[in-house]
Amino acid sequence: QVQLVESGGGLVQPGGSLRLSCAASGITFSMYVMAWYRQAPGKRRELVASIFSGGTTTYADFAKGRFTISRDNAKNTVYLQMNSLKPEDTAVYYCNARKQWDDYWGQGTQVTVSS
């Protein structure tokens, strides 16, 4: 059974930081492209960042310079370090694991940026 379990969300003030974690089980983690998506109320889910098995990363424009995605293949975990958070970053953040036809999602973790 595949499980992706996100943690680390919460309430943070504008300008603050959060680190999200996603622990994977039931997959050969190192073979999967891992990604973070987010979905704000009334908006479509959007890609935040992705990291390939070899460590290559991609970022949405809004994430560049503020967010950093990383992975620890030994711990089957992917991270998203988010700095300089803005109110518009408020959303549910989802972890995604993808390989060919396999596509798995976590349950999401709420991030709220507000003073």
NORCORCOR-V537613 format. One record per residue. N is the residue number from 1. PSI is psi as a letter, one per 40 degrees, with the letter a starting at -180 (* if undefined). OMEGA is omega as a letter, one per 30 degrees, with the letter a starting at -180 (NA if undefined). Layout:
N/PSI/OMEGA ; N/PSI/OMEGA
This chain:
1/h/a ; 2/h/l ; 3/h/l ; 4/h/a ; 5/h/l ; 6/i/l ; 7/i/l ; 8/e/l ; 9/i/l ; 10/a/l ; 11/h/a ; 12/i/l ; 13/i/l ; 14/h/a ; 15/e/a ; 16/a/a ; 17/i/l ; 18/i/l ; 19/h/l ; 20/i/l ; 21/i/l ; 22/h/l ; 23/h/a ; 24/i/l ; 25/i/l ; 26/e/l ; 27/i/l ; 28/g/a ; 29/d/a ; 30/e/a ; 31/e/a ; 32/i/l ; 33/h/l ; 34/i/a ; 35/i/l ; 36/h/l ; 37/i/l ; 38/i/l ; 39/h/l ; 40/i/a ; 41/h/l ; 42/e/a ; 43/i/l ; 44/i/l ; 45/h/a ; 46/i/l ; 47/h/l ; 48/d/a ; 49/i/l ; 50/i/l ; 51/h/a ; 52/i/a ; 53/d/a ; 54/e/l ; 55/e/l ; 56/h/a ; 57/i/l ; 58/i/a ; 59/i/l ; 60/i/a ; 61/d/a ; 62/e/a ; 63/e/a ; 64/h/l ; 65/e/a ; 66/d/a ; 67/i/l ; 68/h/l ; 69/i/l ; 70/i/l ; 71/i/l ; 72/g/a ; 73/d/l ; 74/d/a ; 75/e/a ; 76/f/a ; 77/i/l ; 78/i/a ; 79/i/l ; 80/h/l ; 81/h/a ; 82/h/l ; 83/i/l ; 84/f/a ; 85/i/a ; 86/i/l ; 87/d/l ; 88/e/l ; 89/e/l ; 90/h/a ; 91/i/l ; 92/h/a ; 93/h/a ; 94/i/l ; 95/i/a ; 96/h/l ; 97/h/a ; 98/h/l ; 99/h/a ; 100/b/a ; 101/e/l ; 102/h/a ; 103/h/a ; 104/i/a ; 105/i/l ; 106/a/a ; 107/e/l ; 108/i/l ; 109/h/a ; 110/h/l ; 111/h/l ; 112/h/l ; 113/h/a ; 114/i/l ; 115/*/NA
